[in-house]
Amino acid sequence: MIMCGKYELTTKFEQLPLLLKKDLPKGFEEKYAQRELIRPTDPVLVLKNEGKISTSLMLWGFISEWAKDPFEPSRPRPFNARSETVNEKKLFRGSWRHKRCVLPASGFFEKSYRIRRKDYQPFWLAGIWNRWMSSEGSELETCCVLTTEPNELVRPLHNRMPVIIPNGLEEDWIAPVKSGIDLKALEPILSGWCSDGWIAEQINNFHASQMSLF
């Protein structure tokens, strides 16, 4: 079953987290647009840390660095990774150790429901990312969203939900780590999040028709 295959970022630029606007791609502010539906293979906004915190545009759908052709139709491009096994899978474990990221969202969709914060504030989806390089030196950055066991709000809708990084811990999540002990300290975040302050609201027929496309 599809999990966290659709989300939105309808937050106005002025209300985006300050950390996200610390180091933006050139011209991003002028081109920024609110997005009501974001799906796999779409370009997504990602906050990462490679010695310094920066914001990037990546494709949603993880591509390994050893792929010969990143767009080979038969090659899977996972948009989710299970948090319980992300450190074990060959495809993901390098990124789990060295390339964790967060994706800003204002809501995510399950069936005909939007799950969002009651105060409408944006939040952080936990992710991992990767960089593929061609033999000519061109680069492609891709990412996927981590999932975990559902809480009482999401459980009636799906057997998985995205990992959400609590406000204030986003820098800890994306920070470079030096040891397995540092990674171990992040594990409590993966066990799920409290549904207090959140709502699952039924969406209108227009959105429902869009949801059925994926």
SULKA-V23224 format. One line per field, one symbol per residue. ss: DSSP state (2 for helix, 1 for strand, 0 for the rest). psi: psi as a letter, one per 30 degrees, with the letter a starting at -180 (. if undefined). burial: + if it has 9 or more other C-alpha atoms within 8 Angstrom, else -. Layout:
ss = ???
psi = ???
burial = ???
//
This chain:
ss = 0000011110002220022220000002222000111110001111111000111111110000000000000000000111000000000022222201111110111100111110000011111111111000001111111111000000000000110110000222220000022222002222000000011111002222222000
psi = kkkhfklligklefglkeefgeilkkgeeffkkkkfjklkflklkkkljiflklklklkjjkklfgkejfgkefkkikflkkffgffekeefeeeeefillkkklfllkkbhkkklkfggkllkkkllllkkklfffllkklllkklaklafefefelgllkkkkkkfgeeeefkklflfeeeeffefeffllkfkglkjkklleeeeeeeff.
burial = --+++++++++----+---+++-+-------------+++---++++++---++++++++++++-----+-------++++++--++----++++++-++++++++++++-++++++----++++++++++++-------+++++++++++-+++--++++++++----+--++-+-----++--+--++++--+--+++--+---++--+---
//
